[in-house]
Amino acid sequence: MRMLRPLRLIAVFARSVTCRKPPTMGITVEPELSTGNQPPGIDSDEPQWDNPHDPANPFNWPPSKKWALTLTACYVTLIVGLNATAMTTASETINQHFSISDAYFAHSYWPVVSWTVGAALAPMIVLPILEDFGMRIGYITIYVLFIIFVIPQAVARNFATLIVCRFFSGCCGGVLQDVMDGIIADVWPDAVQRSLPVTCYVFCLLVGVTLGPVMGGAVISSLGWRWIFWIQLVIYGVSLPLVLVFMRETRGHVILSKRSKNKEGRHPAHSLGTAKGLKVFLYNNIARPAQLLCTEPVVFFFTLLSALSYGIVFISTQSVTQVYPTLYNWQEYQAGLVQGSIVIGEILGFIICLYQNHIFARAFETDKTTPNPNLPEVRLYLSILGSFIGLAGGLFWYGWTSYSHLHWILPSVGLAIVGCGSVVVMQAIMMYITDAYAKYAGSASAAVCFGENMFAAFLPLASLPMYTNLGFQWASSLLGFVALVLSFAPIVLVWKGREIRRRSPFMSEAAYS
């Protein structure tokens, strides 16, 4: 009978969500700042496309041009992630250089905390400005600023300089990573076409932060910790021409405004230049994401699950430097190389996501002739396996194979399973949020991204006391139990998703007309 109790609790939760009357929102729903190709509510005197097949419209670009832009942005997402975590394998050396001690608290992790906090806060302010004034010039400017803020990290004379400069590089890096949502929405018009670009984006996001310790471990062993940043600067500098060539303007209203200015001498109007525009800006990017996070169970639980997936990748940068040196007498840089096993798992997760995309594409085509009321939930099918087997199962495997008498490859297999699950889960959540919340997807995604970066910032701070006090086995198991509980969220949605969407005050009216 006790075994049935969790299932009864899930049923009660689903019934309470689907049967209650939609709550009356205390905040009036303002029009969303556009995340698509043309902002809503355009006046008749505003410039329009010449025809539905206007070649200047990013939706009508040839596939080669779309993919050149998408893959360039994905590549930048990956290399920016290196800066977030590469220094974690050099923590002992950096501690000695700046006289920092991790004896009672992981002070060496503060530079990573400052990076991820900046990555959480800056996109909420900067991304809407890019949407209003244009993607290309803003993207290139922020990329250059990102490079500039990496330079002081390589020459820092004190620990405070390292922390402050990494906060600003995190601000720039977070914008460069999170802007992918808008770029994909601007150039890929329907749900099926967006699937592969989103999969590539999530894969690059996770691989970037996972490869960081691998890169750092390879560099620190022969060149010293400062070269971790110098080599990054070489990568970023060499990649700048790629950004200049392939990063195009994707905002439809910005393209139209420039066309109008060239033809008629009219200057583009910006929504942030008015009091009403500022009000909508503040609501869309602060009030509405917070409202969705607090009032929408789907956003709340998916934020927790996605944030845990992302946070586990970051906490592994701390746990492996405790587990492997203690059990196998490895150097810290050698433990950093173990992160490569997570990359292998992420590659497997990418392949699984391709199959999930195929499942959705078939359901999407069938829906045209036989409507499927549960179409958005098709996105979640394989995430159930990804969360139960990948996240929870991988953590249990990693924990209970962390013994000195077992070969080091066994806990590494557990890390690979976790990496696989992280990609599958995060991709499914991102696609479901986009499909289910439609015109409110920007606000819902902002809430999820904020949670991901907050978990990435602060969850690893618990690694040292948790793995020290609980032991390697139970510390990983604790995370595994949390993942196990959250793994029921996609099951509830696959089971009752249609009713939950119907009862949600946002999802019920979110679909574009």
DRENBAGU-809816 format. One record per residue (C-alpha): residue in three letters; x, y, z. Coordinates in Angstrom, 3 decimals. Layout:
[doke ALA, [X, Y, Z]] ...
//
This chain:
[doke MET, [0.000, 0.000, 0.000]] [doke ARG, [2.870, 2.380, 0.705]] [doke MET, [4.154, 1.904, -2.814]] [doke LEU, [0.886, 3.286, -4.176]] [doke ARG, [1.020, 6.477, -2.122]] [doke PRO, [3.290, 8.471, -4.528]] [doke LEU, [0.992, 7.612, -7.426]] [doke ARG, [-2.045, 8.754, -5.429]] [doke LEU, [-0.294, 12.044, -4.644]] [doke ILE, [0.388, 12.557, -8.353]] [doke ALA, [-3.253, 11.863, -9.167]] [doke VAL, [-4.402, 14.341, -6.517]] [doke PHE, [-2.044, 16.987, -7.894]] [doke ALA, [-3.236, 16.472, -11.468]] [doke ARG, [-6.884, 16.535, -10.391]] [doke SER, [-6.403, 19.739, -8.385]] [doke VAL, [-4.753, 21.450, -11.336]] [doke THR, [-7.263, 20.359, -13.954]] [doke CYS, [-10.470, 20.761, -11.957]] [doke ARG, [-10.036, 24.116, -10.324]] [doke LYS, [-11.394, 27.298, -11.812]] [doke PRO, [-8.718, 29.431, -13.492]] [doke PRO, [-7.567, 32.086, -11.032]] [doke THR, [-8.245, 35.718, -11.729]] [doke MET, [-4.967, 37.408, -12.458]] [doke GLY, [-4.133, 40.460, -10.413]] [doke ILE, [-2.068, 41.971, -13.222]] [doke THR, [-3.628, 42.970, -16.514]] [doke VAL, [-2.106, 41.034, -19.383]] [doke GLU, [-0.281, 43.520, -21.581]] [doke PRO, [0.674, 42.775, -25.191]] [doke GLU, [3.909, 40.829, -25.318]] [doke LEU, [6.933, 42.534, -26.788]] [doke SER, [7.280, 40.672, -30.033]] [doke THR, [9.437, 37.585, -30.208]] [doke GLY, [8.356, 36.819, -33.733]] [doke ASN, [9.039, 38.322, -37.115]] [doke GLN, [6.594, 41.199, -36.943]] [doke PRO, [5.574, 42.917, -33.708]] [doke PRO, [1.900, 42.739, -32.776]] [doke GLY, [-0.378, 45.698, -33.142]] [doke ILE, [1.340, 47.336, -36.105]] [doke ASP, [-0.474, 50.399, -37.379]] [doke SER, [-1.608, 50.548, -40.970]] [doke ASP, [0.890, 53.322, -41.744]] [doke GLU, [3.824, 51.238, -40.557]] [doke PRO, [6.023, 49.643, -43.263]] [doke GLN, [4.906, 46.203, -44.412]] [doke TRP, [6.423, 43.384, -46.443]] [doke ASP, [5.912, 43.814, -50.182]] [doke ASN, [4.242, 40.388, -50.404]] [doke PRO, [4.084, 37.083, -48.477]] [doke HIS, [7.159, 35.894, -50.373]] [doke ASP, [9.284, 39.006, -49.811]] [doke PRO, [12.901, 37.713, -49.872]] [doke ALA, [13.905, 40.219, -47.176]] [doke ASN, [11.581, 38.517, -44.687]] [doke PRO, [13.759, 36.152, -42.589]] [doke PHE, [11.015, 33.522, -42.815]] [doke ASN, [11.624, 33.464, -46.577]] [doke TRP, [15.406, 33.244, -46.484]] [doke PRO, [16.924, 30.209, -48.234]] [doke PRO, [17.735, 27.304, -45.887]] [doke SER, [21.480, 27.785, -46.399]] [doke LYS, [21.284, 31.356, -45.095]] [doke LYS, [19.125, 30.317, -42.141]] [doke TRP, [21.459, 27.492, -41.176]] [doke ALA, [24.583, 29.636, -41.552]] [doke LEU, [23.093, 32.076, -39.055]] [doke THR, [21.743, 29.381, -36.716]] [doke LEU, [24.934, 27.328, -36.595]] [doke THR, [27.056, 30.446, -36.070]] [doke ALA, [24.922, 31.431, -33.084]] [doke CYS, [25.062, 27.839, -31.767]] [doke TYR, [28.843, 27.854, -32.124]] [doke VAL, [29.072, 31.108, -30.164]] [doke THR, [26.810, 29.581, -27.504]] [doke LEU, [29.259, 26.692, -27.182]] [doke ILE, [32.501, 28.685, -26.990]] [doke VAL, [30.994, 31.232, -24.585]] [doke GLY, [30.214, 28.347, -22.233]] [doke LEU, [33.932, 27.551, -22.025]] [doke ASN, [34.497, 30.786, -20.118]] [doke ALA, [31.883, 29.805, -17.551]] [doke THR, [33.547, 26.619, -16.297]] [doke ALA, [37.073, 26.178, -17.713]] [doke MET, [38.739, 27.677, -14.646]] [doke THR, [37.129, 25.175, -12.246]] [doke THR, [39.917, 22.635, -12.835]] [doke ALA, [42.497, 25.228, -11.785]] [doke SER, [40.880, 26.044, -8.442]] [doke GLU, [43.792, 24.715, -6.350]] [doke THR, [46.356, 26.685, -8.336]] [doke ILE, [44.243, 29.842, -8.268]] [doke ASN, [43.674, 29.420, -4.530]] [doke GLN, [47.412, 29.253, -3.936]] [doke HIS, [48.057, 32.259, -6.147]] [doke PHE, [45.487, 34.468, -4.401]] [doke SER, [45.798, 32.888, -0.917]] [doke ILE, [42.230, 31.529, -0.944]] [doke SER, [41.165, 28.492, 1.088]] [doke ASP, [38.436, 25.950, 0.337]] [doke ALA, [38.874, 24.177, 3.659]] [doke TYR, [35.420, 25.043, 4.986]] [doke PHE, [33.694, 26.615, 1.991]] [doke ALA, [34.185, 26.519, -1.786]] [doke HIS, [35.461, 30.099, -2.104]] [doke SER, [37.160, 29.176, -5.372]] [doke TYR, [33.713, 28.796, -6.951]] [doke TRP, [32.747, 32.471, -6.478]] [doke PRO, [34.071, 33.444, -9.951]] [doke VAL, [31.664, 30.883, -11.452]] [doke VAL, [28.843, 32.184, -9.239]] [doke SER, [29.439, 35.744, -10.441]] [doke TRP, [29.446, 34.554, -14.078]] [doke THR, [26.158, 32.672, -13.835]] [doke VAL, [24.434, 35.405, -11.797]] [doke GLY, [25.340, 37.872, -14.544]] [doke ALA, [24.048, 35.389, -17.113]] [doke ALA, [20.746, 35.196, -15.224]] [doke LEU, [20.149, 38.939, -14.798]] [doke ALA, [21.436, 40.610, -17.964]] [doke PRO, [19.245, 38.842, -20.575]] [doke MET, [16.037, 40.044, -18.898]] [doke ILE, [17.088, 43.646, -19.556]] [doke VAL, [19.170, 43.409, -22.719]] [doke LEU, [17.234, 40.944, -24.900]] [doke PRO, [14.090, 43.119, -25.243]] [doke ILE, [16.320, 46.039, -26.226]] [doke LEU, [17.874, 43.895, -28.961]] [doke GLU, [14.391, 42.886, -30.108]] [doke ASP, [13.422, 46.555, -30.368]] [doke PHE, [16.580, 48.054, -31.896]] [doke GLY, [17.907, 45.083, -33.851]] [doke MET, [19.752, 41.814, -33.293]] [doke ARG, [22.847, 42.163, -35.488]] [doke ILE, [24.448, 45.323, -34.143]] [doke GLY, [23.576, 44.404, -30.557]] [doke TYR, [24.875, 40.847, -30.905]] [doke ILE, [28.197, 41.943, -32.396]] [doke THR, [28.633, 44.702, -29.803]] [doke ILE, [27.994, 42.330, -26.909]] [doke TYR, [30.334, 39.724, -28.386]] [doke VAL, [33.138, 42.312, -28.562]] [doke LEU, [32.404, 43.425, -24.980]] [doke PHE, [32.533, 39.783, -23.917]] [doke ILE, [36.042, 39.467, -25.370]] [doke ILE, [37.115, 42.683, -23.628]] [doke PHE, [35.957, 41.419, -20.227]] [doke VAL, [37.871, 38.148, -20.649]] [doke ILE, [41.184, 40.029, -20.938]] [doke PRO, [41.288, 41.162, -17.256]] [doke GLN, [40.624, 37.576, -16.199]] [doke ALA, [43.910, 36.544, -17.799]] [doke VAL, [45.908, 39.319, -16.097]] [doke ALA, [43.998, 39.684, -12.801]] [doke ARG, [46.224, 40.694, -9.879]] [doke ASN, [43.687, 39.898, -7.167]] [doke PHE, [40.714, 37.624, -6.607]] [doke ALA, [38.186, 40.488, -6.513]] [doke THR, [39.158, 41.569, -10.037]] [doke LEU, [38.552, 38.040, -11.247]] [doke ILE, [35.093, 37.922, -9.660]] [doke VAL, [33.979, 41.358, -10.920]] [doke CYS, [35.214, 40.867, -14.482]] [doke ARG, [33.604, 37.460, -14.663]] [doke PHE, [30.290, 38.978, -13.621]] [doke PHE, [30.383, 41.265, -16.660]] [doke SER, [31.595, 38.525, -18.990]] [doke GLY, [28.710, 36.428, -17.642]] [doke CYS, [26.291, 39.257, -18.436]] [doke CYS, [27.527, 39.303, -22.026]] [doke GLY, [27.739, 35.515, -22.272]] [doke GLY, [24.219, 35.034, -20.931]] [doke VAL, [22.823, 37.402, -23.553]] [doke LEU, [24.757, 35.685, -26.357]] [doke GLN, [23.383, 32.320, -25.245]] [doke ASP, [19.779, 33.274, -24.468]] [doke VAL, [19.330, 35.345, -27.634]] [doke MET, [19.147, 32.052, -29.533]] [doke ASP, [15.461, 31.790, -28.580]] [doke GLY, [14.690, 34.972, -30.479]] [doke ILE, [16.898, 34.134, -33.447]] [doke ILE, [15.239, 30.752, -33.934]] [doke ALA, [11.761, 32.286, -33.631]] [doke ASP, [12.684, 34.990, -36.152]] [doke VAL, [13.848, 32.719, -38.976]] [doke TRP, [12.124, 29.343, -38.490]] [doke PRO, [8.348, 29.776, -38.896]] [doke ASP, [6.740, 26.570, -37.609]] [doke ALA, [7.117, 24.026, -34.823]] [doke VAL, [8.618, 21.255, -36.964]] [doke GLN, [11.231, 23.516, -38.557]] [doke ARG, [12.236, 24.857, -35.130]] [doke SER, [12.864, 21.400, -33.672]] [doke LEU, [16.351, 20.780, -35.056]] [doke PRO, [17.657, 24.334, -34.415]] [doke VAL, [16.455, 24.145, -30.808]] [doke THR, [18.064, 20.720, -30.394]] [doke CYS, [21.363, 22.080, -31.714]] [doke TYR, [21.105, 25.055, -29.363]] [doke VAL, [20.471, 22.997, -26.208]] [doke PHE, [23.249, 20.595, -27.185]] [doke CYS, [25.766, 23.422, -27.688]] [doke LEU, [24.668, 25.150, -24.477]] [doke LEU, [25.383, 22.048, -22.391]] [doke VAL, [28.470, 20.886, -24.280]] [doke GLY, [30.082, 24.316, -23.911]] [doke VAL, [29.914, 24.366, -20.115]] [doke THR, [30.868, 20.671, -19.967]] [doke LEU, [33.913, 21.045, -22.226]] [doke GLY, [35.175, 23.937, -20.114]] [doke PRO, [36.769, 21.729, -17.414]] [doke VAL, [38.150, 19.399, -20.109]] [doke MET, [39.854, 22.351, -21.773]] [doke GLY, [41.013, 23.721, -18.433]] [doke GLY, [42.417, 20.363, -17.387]] [doke ALA, [44.383, 20.040, -20.617]] [doke VAL, [45.832, 23.557, -20.307]] [doke ILE, [46.613, 23.762, -16.580]] [doke SER, [48.834, 20.692, -16.641]] [doke SER, [51.414, 22.322, -18.922]] [doke LEU, [50.831, 26.062, -19.351]] [doke GLY, [49.435, 27.422, -16.083]] [doke TRP, [46.033, 28.789, -15.117]] [doke ARG, [46.296, 32.157, -16.891]] [doke TRP, [46.630, 30.387, -20.217]] [doke ILE, [43.124, 29.017, -19.747]] [doke PHE, [41.891, 32.549, -20.450]] [doke TRP, [44.517, 33.409, -23.076]] [doke ILE, [43.544, 30.385, -25.166]] [doke GLN, [39.892, 31.377, -24.827]] [doke LEU, [40.785, 34.843, -26.121]] [doke VAL, [42.459, 33.266, -29.144]] [doke ILE, [39.309, 31.233, -29.831]] [doke TYR, [37.039, 34.265, -29.427]] [doke GLY, [39.259, 36.492, -31.576]] [doke VAL, [39.505, 33.957, -34.400]] [doke SER, [35.720, 33.503, -34.274]] [doke LEU, [34.948, 37.237, -34.536]] [doke PRO, [35.109, 37.314, -38.388]] [doke LEU, [32.646, 34.410, -38.439]] [doke VAL, [30.217, 36.458, -36.351]] [doke LEU, [30.688, 39.552, -38.522]] [doke VAL, [30.007, 37.620, -41.729]] [doke PHE, [27.111, 35.345, -40.766]] [doke MET, [25.244, 37.230, -38.044]] [doke ARG, [22.355, 38.874, -39.924]] [doke GLU, [19.562, 41.133, -38.801]] [doke THR, [16.612, 38.881, -37.988]] [doke ARG, [14.040, 41.285, -36.546]] [doke GLY, [11.374, 41.809, -39.198]] [doke HIS, [10.246, 45.255, -38.018]] [doke VAL, [13.872, 46.470, -37.887]] [doke ILE, [14.459, 45.352, -41.481]] [doke LEU, [11.246, 47.087, -42.568]] [doke SER, [12.118, 50.269, -40.689]] [doke LYS, [15.530, 50.464, -42.338]] [doke ARG, [13.939, 49.856, -45.714]] [doke SER, [11.446, 52.651, -45.052]] [doke LYS, [14.212, 54.993, -43.933]] [doke ASN, [16.199, 54.305, -47.096]] [doke LYS, [13.192, 54.830, -49.347]] [doke GLU, [11.336, 57.656, -47.641]] [doke GLY, [13.771, 59.107, -45.123]] [doke ARG, [11.597, 57.893, -42.219]] [doke HIS, [13.311, 56.999, -38.983]] [doke PRO, [12.317, 53.791, -37.174]] [doke ALA, [10.191, 54.154, -34.062]] [doke HIS, [11.172, 52.207, -30.970]] [doke SER, [8.648, 50.970, -28.480]] [doke LEU, [10.954, 51.668, -25.530]] [doke GLY, [10.948, 55.367, -26.363]] [doke THR, [7.450, 55.859, -24.961]] [doke ALA, [6.024, 55.587, -21.454]] [doke LYS, [3.664, 52.844, -22.617]] [doke GLY, [6.536, 50.975, -24.242]] [doke LEU, [8.569, 51.173, -21.047]] [doke LYS, [5.599, 49.883, -19.042]] [doke VAL, [5.177, 46.921, -21.391]] [doke PHE, [8.934, 46.321, -21.259]] [doke LEU, [8.960, 46.141, -17.449]] [doke TYR, [5.853, 43.954, -17.361]] [doke ASN, [6.962, 41.502, -20.031]] [doke ASN, [10.447, 41.010, -18.618]] [doke ILE, [9.986, 41.234, -14.860]] [doke ALA, [6.354, 40.988, -13.782]] [doke ARG, [5.048, 38.399, -16.237]] [doke PRO, [7.916, 35.871, -15.891]] [doke ALA, [7.576, 36.112, -12.103]] [doke GLN, [3.795, 35.765, -12.400]] [doke LEU, [4.102, 32.676, -14.583]] [doke LEU, [6.673, 31.144, -12.253]] [doke CYS, [4.451, 31.652, -9.204]] [doke THR, [1.003, 30.896, -10.658]] [doke GLU, [1.596, 28.358, -13.445]] [doke PRO, [2.373, 24.836, -12.133]] [doke VAL, [3.782, 23.851, -15.529]] [doke VAL, [6.311, 26.688, -15.514]] [doke PHE, [7.146, 26.147, -11.846]] [doke PHE, [7.837, 22.408, -12.026]] [doke PHE, [9.517, 22.558, -15.422]] [doke THR, [11.744, 25.372, -14.166]] [doke LEU, [12.788, 23.164, -11.253]] [doke LEU, [13.429, 20.163, -13.518]] [doke SER, [15.314, 22.101, -16.195]] [doke ALA, [17.256, 24.074, -13.577]] [doke LEU, [18.232, 20.856, -11.820]] [doke SER, [19.408, 19.386, -15.142]] [doke TYR, [21.549, 22.446, -15.834]] [doke GLY, [22.715, 22.761, -12.233]] [doke ILE, [23.880, 19.140, -12.142]] [doke VAL, [26.232, 19.858, -15.051]] [doke PHE, [27.755, 22.660, -12.974]] [doke ILE, [27.838, 20.709, -9.715]] [doke SER, [29.748, 17.966, -11.505]] [doke THR, [32.604, 20.462, -11.977]] [doke GLN, [32.917, 20.441, -8.177]] [doke SER, [32.045, 16.845, -7.337]] [doke VAL, [34.500, 15.200, -9.743]] [doke THR, [37.360, 17.206, -8.218]] [doke GLN, [36.398, 15.670, -4.869]] [doke VAL, [35.502, 12.128, -5.931]] [doke TYR, [38.310, 11.181, -8.325]] [doke PRO, [41.313, 12.691, -6.459]] [doke THR, [40.078, 11.123, -3.204]] [doke LEU, [39.301, 7.664, -4.596]] [doke TYR, [41.986, 7.298, -7.265]] [doke ASN, [44.701, 9.776, -6.153]] [doke TRP, [44.297, 11.816, -9.312]] [doke GLN, [45.435, 15.370, -9.788]] [doke GLU, [42.674, 17.967, -10.013]] [doke TYR, [43.312, 18.599, -13.713]] [doke GLN, [42.965, 14.871, -14.424]] [doke ALA, [39.573, 14.885, -12.734]] [doke GLY, [38.554, 17.757, -14.995]] [doke LEU, [39.194, 15.570, -18.024]] [doke VAL, [36.539, 13.144, -16.732]] [doke GLN, [33.969, 15.749, -17.761]] [doke GLY, [34.537, 14.386, -21.253]] [doke SER, [32.344, 11.433, -20.281]] [doke ILE, [29.437, 13.861, -19.818]] [doke VAL, [30.074, 15.173, -23.337]] [doke ILE, [29.792, 11.623, -24.673]] [doke GLY, [26.441, 11.306, -22.919]] [doke GLU, [25.318, 14.645, -24.328]] [doke ILE, [26.109, 13.446, -27.845]] [doke LEU, [23.926, 10.396, -27.210]] [doke GLY, [21.219, 12.707, -25.858]] [doke PHE, [21.422, 14.766, -29.053]] [doke ILE, [20.788, 11.631, -31.121]] [doke ILE, [17.801, 10.733, -28.930]] [doke CYS, [16.429, 14.252, -29.403]] [doke LEU, [16.608, 13.789, -33.167]] [doke TYR, [14.374, 10.751, -32.810]] [doke GLN, [12.013, 12.712, -30.548]] [doke ASN, [11.845, 15.399, -33.245]] [doke HIS, [10.922, 12.696, -35.760]] [doke ILE, [8.108, 11.498, -33.490]] [doke PHE, [6.754, 15.037, -33.220]] [doke ALA, [7.049, 15.672, -36.977]] [doke ARG, [4.939, 12.588, -37.698]] [doke ALA, [2.351, 13.657, -35.127]] [doke PHE, [2.358, 17.180, -36.588]] [doke GLU, [1.631, 15.873, -40.094]] [doke THR, [-1.105, 13.565, -38.805]] [doke ASP, [-2.643, 16.489, -36.920]] [doke LYS, [-3.366, 18.245, -40.224]] [doke THR, [-5.914, 15.570, -41.160]] [doke THR, [-6.845, 14.150, -37.744]] [doke PRO, [-6.482, 16.871, -35.081]] [doke ASN, [-4.593, 15.732, -31.994]] [doke PRO, [-5.608, 17.728, -28.883]] [doke ASN, [-2.515, 16.439, -27.084]] [doke LEU, [-0.018, 17.494, -29.758]] [doke PRO, [2.227, 19.648, -27.484]] [doke GLU, [2.599, 16.737, -25.075]] [doke VAL, [4.177, 14.633, -27.841]] [doke ARG, [7.301, 16.717, -27.171]] [doke LEU, [7.585, 15.130, -23.727]] [doke TYR, [7.492, 11.421, -24.537]] [doke LEU, [11.218, 10.679, -24.368]] [doke SER, [11.820, 13.228, -21.612]] [doke ILE, [10.139, 10.770, -19.243]] [doke LEU, [12.936, 8.293, -19.911]] [doke GLY, [15.478, 11.107, -19.902]] [doke SER, [14.478, 12.245, -16.442]] [doke PHE, [13.911, 8.853, -14.792]] [doke ILE, [16.778, 6.914, -16.367]] [doke GLY, [19.079, 9.766, -17.380]] [doke LEU, [18.972, 12.216, -14.489]] [doke ALA, [17.805, 10.122, -11.530]] [doke GLY, [19.292, 6.815, -12.699]] [doke GLY, [22.572, 8.407, -13.735]] [doke LEU, [22.988, 10.127, -10.373]] [doke PHE, [22.315, 6.902, -8.472]] [doke TRP, [24.792, 5.069, -10.711]] [doke TYR, [27.420, 7.789, -10.227]] [doke GLY, [26.952, 7.739, -6.462]] [doke TRP, [26.958, 4.009, -5.810]] [doke THR, [29.913, 3.233, -8.081]] [doke SER, [32.082, 5.861, -6.350]] [doke TYR, [34.259, 3.371, -4.470]] [doke SER, [38.025, 3.075, -4.638]] [doke HIS, [37.877, -0.681, -5.326]] [doke LEU, [35.802, -0.099, -8.477]] [doke HIS, [37.320, 1.044, -11.761]] [doke TRP, [37.109, 4.792, -12.404]] [doke ILE, [35.224, 4.212, -15.624]] [doke LEU, [32.122, 3.036, -13.730]] [doke PRO, [31.245, 6.391, -12.096]] [doke SER, [32.195, 8.016, -15.401]] [doke VAL, [29.466, 5.967, -17.089]] [doke GLY, [27.036, 7.402, -14.545]] [doke LEU, [28.127, 10.925, -15.502]] [doke ALA, [27.587, 10.065, -19.172]] [doke ILE, [24.040, 8.903, -18.402]] [doke VAL, [23.391, 12.185, -16.576]] [doke GLY, [24.682, 14.155, -19.564]] [doke CYS, [22.372, 12.243, -21.886]] [doke GLY, [19.362, 12.875, -19.669]] [doke SER, [20.147, 16.583, -19.318]] [doke VAL, [20.045, 17.190, -23.078]] [doke VAL, [16.836, 15.202, -23.576]] [doke VAL, [15.030, 16.861, -20.663]] [doke MET, [16.086, 20.452, -21.356]] [doke GLN, [15.276, 20.190, -25.066]] [doke ALA, [11.834, 18.744, -24.365]] [doke ILE, [11.024, 21.439, -21.803]] [doke MET, [12.129, 24.248, -24.092]] [doke MET, [10.071, 22.930, -27.004]] [doke TYR, [6.989, 22.278, -24.853]] [doke ILE, [7.100, 25.743, -23.286]] [doke THR, [7.372, 27.298, -26.753]] [doke ASP, [4.488, 25.271, -28.207]] [doke ALA, [2.132, 25.424, -25.218]] [doke TYR, [2.582, 29.078, -24.264]] [doke ALA, [2.933, 30.399, -27.842]] [doke LYS, [2.860, 34.212, -27.604]] [doke TYR, [3.736, 34.039, -23.891]] [doke ALA, [6.644, 31.666, -24.563]] [doke GLY, [9.151, 34.504, -24.170]] [doke SER, [8.028, 35.190, -20.608]] [doke ALA, [7.800, 31.497, -19.720]] [doke SER, [11.255, 30.836, -21.172]] [doke ALA, [12.648, 33.814, -19.249]] [doke ALA, [11.432, 32.261, -15.999]] [doke VAL, [12.980, 28.896, -16.903]] [doke CYS, [16.318, 30.431, -17.975]] [doke PHE, [16.495, 32.502, -14.795]] [doke GLY, [15.971, 29.369, -12.703]] [doke GLU, [18.616, 27.465, -14.674]] [doke ASN, [21.278, 30.096, -14.086]] [doke MET, [20.397, 30.503, -10.410]] [doke PHE, [20.749, 26.748, -9.870]] [doke ALA, [24.014, 26.763, -11.824]] [doke ALA, [25.261, 29.610, -9.632]] [doke PHE, [24.380, 28.411, -6.150]] [doke LEU, [23.756, 24.641, -6.242]] [doke PRO, [27.478, 23.803, -6.666]] [doke LEU, [28.273, 25.814, -3.526]] [doke ALA, [26.637, 22.962, -1.618]] [doke SER, [28.879, 20.368, -3.262]] [doke LEU, [31.797, 20.539, -0.817]] [doke PRO, [29.795, 20.252, 2.433]] [doke MET, [27.317, 17.810, 0.888]] [doke TYR, [29.896, 15.369, -0.496]] [doke THR, [32.047, 15.763, 2.629]] [doke ASN, [29.307, 15.240, 5.219]] [doke LEU, [27.014, 12.796, 3.417]] [doke GLY, [29.680, 10.867, 1.575]] [doke PHE, [30.002, 10.369, -2.160]] [doke GLN, [27.221, 7.799, -2.349]] [doke TRP, [24.479, 9.589, -0.436]] [doke ALA, [25.307, 13.061, -1.745]] [doke SER, [24.706, 11.924, -5.325]] [doke SER, [21.688, 9.920, -4.162]] [doke LEU, [20.164, 13.032, -2.577]] [doke LEU, [20.300, 14.769, -5.948]] [doke GLY, [18.966, 11.590, -7.525]] [doke PHE, [15.926, 11.542, -5.239]] [doke VAL, [15.156, 15.190, -6.085]] [doke ALA, [15.424, 14.349, -9.791]] [doke LEU, [13.200, 11.302, -9.238]] [doke VAL, [10.422, 13.399, -7.696]] [doke LEU, [10.585, 16.036, -10.440]] [doke SER, [10.571, 13.306, -13.104]] [doke PHE, [6.848, 12.836, -12.523]] [doke ALA, [6.138, 16.316, -13.970]] [doke PRO, [6.286, 15.220, -17.643]] [doke ILE, [4.190, 12.138, -16.791]] [doke VAL, [1.449, 14.336, -15.336]] [doke LEU, [1.490, 16.531, -18.442]] [doke VAL, [1.363, 13.614, -20.867]] [doke TRP, [-1.531, 12.230, -18.810]] [doke LYS, [-3.509, 15.419, -18.146]] [doke GLY, [-1.807, 17.989, -20.348]] [doke ARG, [-4.867, 18.896, -22.396]] [doke GLU, [-6.926, 19.687, -19.296]] [doke ILE, [-4.068, 21.574, -17.668]] [doke ARG, [-3.689, 23.749, -20.767]] [doke ARG, [-7.425, 24.361, -20.929]] [doke ARG, [-7.543, 25.472, -17.298]] [doke SER, [-4.426, 27.616, -17.484]] [doke PRO, [-5.327, 31.332, -17.884]] [doke PHE, [-2.246, 31.800, -20.052]] [doke MET, [-2.089, 28.623, -22.140]] [doke SER, [-5.831, 28.651, -22.849]] [doke GLU, [-5.569, 31.925, -24.783]] [doke ALA, [-1.910, 31.885, -25.729]] [doke ALA, [-2.208, 30.444, -29.215]] [doke TYR, [-1.761, 32.890, -32.036]] [doke SER, [-4.831, 33.516, -34.136]] 
//
